[in-house]
Amino acid sequence: MSQGSIKKTVVNAVGDYKFGFHSSVDSVYTSPKGLSREVIAEISERKNEPAWMREFRLRAFDIFLEKPMPEWGADLSGIDFNNIHYYVQPQDSAKTRWEDVPTGIKDTFERLGIPEAERKFLSGAGAQFESEVIYHSLHESLSKKGVIFDSTDNALRLYPEIFQKYFGKVIPPTDNKFAALNSAVWSGGSFVYVPKGVHIELPLQAYFRINAENMGQFERTLIIADEGSSVHYIEGCTAPTYSSDSLHSAVVEVIALPGSRVQYSTIQNWSTNVYNLVTKRAVAYENAHMLWLDCNIGSKVTMKYPAVFLRGEGAKAEIHSFAFSGKGQHQDAGAKVIHLAPNTSSTIHARSISKDGGRATYRGLVKVPNGIKNTSSRVVCDALIMDSASRSDTYPTMDIKDDTASIAHEASVTRIDEATLFYLRSRGFDSATAAAMLVNGFATPIVKQLPMEYAVEMNRLIAIEMEGFSQ
Amino acid sequence: MIHPTPATTLPEIITILAGETRWYFVHEVARHSFILEKDATLYCVVLAHISDERAWDLSLSLEGAGSRAYIFGAVIMEEGARLDAQCSVQHSAPDTESHVSLRSALFADAVLTCRGIIGSKKGARGGKGAFHHKSIILGESAQVKTIPSLEICSDEMSAHHSATIDLLSPEQLWYAQSRGISLSDVHRLYYSGFLAHDAQGIPHPEIAENMRSYFSLQ
């Protein structure tokens, strides 16, 4: 299929969402709509998994059924669990050569610019289409150093010992309803292992694409940074715009062993018919440094609170969160840091913008149990509301049970500065350009943590969102 | 000199009439709702010394255009004391302003839960809301849970909140003790200065002076 044949079968207006196209790709297998023990068994069977994983999935399914829907946060009443395909297999196996990827899928990713990105500035790249990783590659020099960057399905097969040691240990199925759902039907995602002392200079990237309608994508990512190593993992995601909703419910577990540094960056740009309910958690051991950089532009509803459990003395957590909430969107994002060892520190910096009736919510937690000495935490949340129809909420919780903790939190909700807007307009910028400049400036403290190429793309996405703005 | 009156002697619901400016200077905590009409102004200074288990529920409803509320709270929590505090401020009219500043000092095993909510309704244009909660911990196993929330439904108002939880650093303690000051006196000096800090922002000299002396005498 050529790029020209990729059709815009968009039911509702795609608007300026340039990734809202749908590709005609025949899948190898699509599970029937709805979730049952049979569907889960079929997924496990098709993946030829060991018995323990099949049992793990079925146990998680029972937990999913037992747990109620969350009664806090965004409105999830629109999710119809019976109207979702939980597993769509687009091709037989993951490819390591881009040329071997089926044409229709390849065209989709070419159009999204993924292979180009890999050639230019990545150590490795993975691409997931529907439920399966369809391509994975790693720079040869890193393979020789013992770095593993593969699909999570392959890792289960190829590295069973390390896989079983860490899988599901940071986020067990009992954690929450959607972690249980993911544990029951997970498919795809990335597995990264960085050996002791190895520093991966350029980022690893994974790109997630939902293509089918009423699709659920449940990738599972597991990153293990061994002692003294470092890695930066970047993920991006898009989907077509349909009139009915899709569900993305990932689980990401990161283990930062002593002295390691992990940065996990997300540029979430799902179409506005996707419920994005993700559980992300890292455990940082002695003197490890974990950084979550979480940018949420797309989706209908996002509920995502990247967390760090500081388990080792001297460990450090940084969470930088940016959310843009436009018409019909609710970005309920935030951060959690649990200090479980002395002399640990954390920084949370969240910025959000709501526009055209969008709602942005910061929800956070900093917790210091009794007896954990000399911890410090600083939390800053800033929200910008662009119009009178939009809304911003801030719900930070600081639960401090030790008398040696030093904690600071500040938050603000403001509107765009009219004097600055006027100044820019008096210099010949139209309203939308001037507002985009101000909004980009507002986002800069978060976006600047991205590599330059991604920061440029983020600024462009923000500018697109600001098109048509007038005041 | 004006002395604080017991909070329990005030009615639970208090309406500040249009154009009226009213001062409340109370000690101890209770449950109170203030409703402010057009151009009404409320100043409320609350000083509390908690040694048992208490609840403090303060609700401010800025219903009239141009209404303003300024709340200053300072709380000492003795060893083992419990306080569940909630302060909610609702901006419902244009050009309203609220400023809530709470300071708390906790001795060993004291537990403080503090929820601060600033909310706005559509049409609260030009509104400004601020909530600040600062705590110092002066004894082992003291616990602070602070949840300063904002629920802002419009770009027409601005809101800020902040919270800090800090301790008397070993350096400060060592310096004071090296000058021959006992630990209990260091604590008293530290918390009396900390809790009375907001007195400088109170535009009523007598109440401000009383606030300063109240804590230095505790």
Boltz contact constraints between the chains, C-beta under 6 A:
constraints:
  - contact:
      token1: [A, 370]
      token2: [B, 141]
      max_distance: 6.0
  - contact:
      token1: [A, 385]
      token2: [B, 155]
      max_distance: 6.0
  - contact:
      token1: [A, 387]
      token2: [B, 155]
      max_distance: 6.0
  - contact:
      token1: [A, 388]
      token2: [B, 154]
      max_distance: 6.0
  - contact:
      token1: [A, 388]
      token2: [B, 155]
      max_distance: 6.0
  - contact:
      token1: [A, 388]
      token2: [B, 156]
      max_distance: 6.0
  - contact:
      token1: [A, 391]
      token2: [B, 153]
      max_distance: 6.0
  - contact:
      token1: [A, 392]
      token2: [B, 152]
      max_distance: 6.0
  - contact:
      token1: [A, 393]
      token2: [B, 151]
      max_distance: 6.0
  - contact:
      token1: [A, 394]
      token2: [B, 149]
      max_distance: 6.0
  - contact:
      token1: [A, 394]
      token2: [B, 150]
      max_distance: 6.0
  - contact:
      token1: [A, 395]
      token2: [B, 149]
      max_distance: 6.0
  - contact:
      token1: [A, 397]
      token2: [B, 147]
      max_distance: 6.0
  - contact:
      token1: [A, 398]
      token2: [B, 146]
      max_distance: 6.0
  - contact:
      token1: [A, 399]
      token2: [B, 145]
      max_distance: 6.0
  - contact:
      token1: [A, 400]
      token2: [B, 144]
      max_distance: 6.0
  - contact:
      token1: [A, 400]
      token2: [B, 165]
      max_distance: 6.0
  - contact:
      token1: [A, 401]
      token2: [B, 143]
      max_distance: 6.0
  - contact:
      token1: [A, 403]
      token2: [B, 137]
      max_distance: 6.0
  - contact:
      token1: [A, 403]
      token2: [B, 140]
      max_distance: 6.0
  - contact:
      token1: [A, 403]
      token2: [B, 142]
      max_distance: 6.0
  - contact:
      token1: [A, 403]
      token2: [B, 167]
      max_distance: 6.0
  - contact:
      token1: [A, 404]
      token2: [B, 167]
      max_distance: 6.0
  - contact:
      token1: [A, 406]
      token2: [B, 166]
      max_distance: 6.0
  - contact:
      token1: [A, 407]
      token2: [B, 165]
      max_distance: 6.0
  - contact:
      token1: [A, 408]
      token2: [B, 164]
      max_distance: 6.0
  - contact:
      token1: [A, 409]
      token2: [B, 163]
      max_distance: 6.0
  - contact:
      token1: [A, 410]
      token2: [B, 162]
      max_distance: 6.0
  - contact:
      token1: [A, 411]
      token2: [B, 161]
      max_distance: 6.0
  - contact:
      token1: [A, 412]
      token2: [B, 160]
      max_distance: 6.0
  - contact:
      token1: [A, 413]
      token2: [B, 150]
      max_distance: 6.0
  - contact:
      token1: [A, 413]
      token2: [B, 152]
      max_distance: 6.0
  - contact:
      token1: [A, 413]
      token2: [B, 159]
      max_distance: 6.0
  - contact:
      token1: [A, 414]
      token2: [B, 158]
      max_distance: 6.0
  - contact:
      token1: [A, 415]
      token2: [B, 155]
      max_distance: 6.0
